[in-house]
């Protein structure tokens, strides 16, 4: 079984690898929004990101899904309407802030 510090190192490496393939800056900005706003739906993310990038709902949903499942730093909460709200897990907050550099 891995220790908590080892898990954090693995998450950090995965996040850095994911962001190293970010040619447009969308992934980095998506993570900055989670740091600043804390709790967001896909629709809210799309609305925020469309002001600066040409993005689709499907593309943002895919990014959030990868970040939540493969990297494991987001927590999904289903609300009464059946849509998901995503939050950055508190234990990874410091890693994300350090890597993405919040303004």
N, C-alpha and C positions, 0 to 999 in steps of 0.2 A: 504494500500500500504506500502511496506517495504522501509525503509530508505536505502541509499547507504551503510552505515556502517553495517546495519543488513544483507544486501545481501552479503557483504564481509565475515561476520562471517559464514553465511550459506555455502558459497563457500569453506571457509577454513575447516570447519568441513567435508564437502563432500570429499575434496581433501585428508585430513588426513585419513579418513575412506578408501578411495580408495587405498592409499599407504600402509595402514596397512596390506592389503592382498597381498602385493608385496613380494613374497618369493624369487625371483631370482634377483631383482634389476632392471629389465627391465623398469618398469614403471617410476621409479625414474630417470633412465638414459635418458629415452625419454623426460621427462620434463627438464632435464639439457640441452639437445640439443636445446630445444626451447628457453631456456634462453640465451645460447651462440650464436646460429646461427640466431635466430629470425624468419625466414621464411623458411619452409621446405615442401617438398612434401612427400607422403608416400614412394615413391621409394627412395628418399634421406635418409629418416629415416631408412628404411630397410638396405640400404648399410652401413650406419654408425653403426647400432646395430649388424649386422651380423659379424662384426669384433670381438665382445666380447660375443655374445649370439647366441644360435641356435634359430632363429626366422623365421617366414614366413611372406610374404606380407599380407596375410589375418589376421594374429594375430596382426600385427602392425596397420593395417587399423581399426580393431575392437577397439584397445586401443585408437587410436586417435578419433574415433567416440564417444566413451564413454566420453572421456575427453571434447570433443567439445559440446556434447549434454547434457549429464547428469550433468557434473560439470560446464560446461559453461565458461571455461577459454580460449578456442581457437576460433579464427575467421577463417572461410574458405573463400578463394578467388578463383573463377574459372578463369583460364587463357584461352587464345585463343585456345589452343589445346584441351580443355575440361577437363583437370585434375585440381585437387584442390591443392592450396598451403595453408598451415595452419600457423597461427601466434598466438603467445600468446597475449592475450588482455593486453594492457598497464596498465589498472587499476588493474589487478591481478598479475602483474609482481613481486611486492614486496612480496606478499604472497607466490608465488611459490619459489622465491629465499630463503626466510626464511625457508620454509618447506623442500625443497630438498637439500639445502646447496650446492651451486655451488662452485666448486674448483677455 
